[in-house]
Amino acid sequence: MDESDFEWDETKRRENLRKHGIDFREVYRLFWNATLEDYDWEHSESEERYKVLGLLGEEVIFCVYTERGQKRRIVTARKATGAERVLYLMSFLGEEIND
């Protein structure tokens, strides 16, 4: 999976970068490693959305995307909360985390 498999709204990309420090242009790298994905029941009224936890470098990232044709459209991306980070690390690394 590479950047060409993803799309986003450019205004939202700049806003997300300013607000969360995560550039949508880098999010595709989450899918190079193991991810935790779940359907986002709470926010899927007008389109199906998916929540993902994955690694971007050494940081656990939370991302929401929807599928548009053959592409994944990034809705938002941010650093994982402490609980999300623990969930991810325990799921794949089996490590006990002390935040």
Order of alpha helices (4+ residues) and beta strands (2+ residues): beta-alpha-beta-beta-beta-beta-alpha
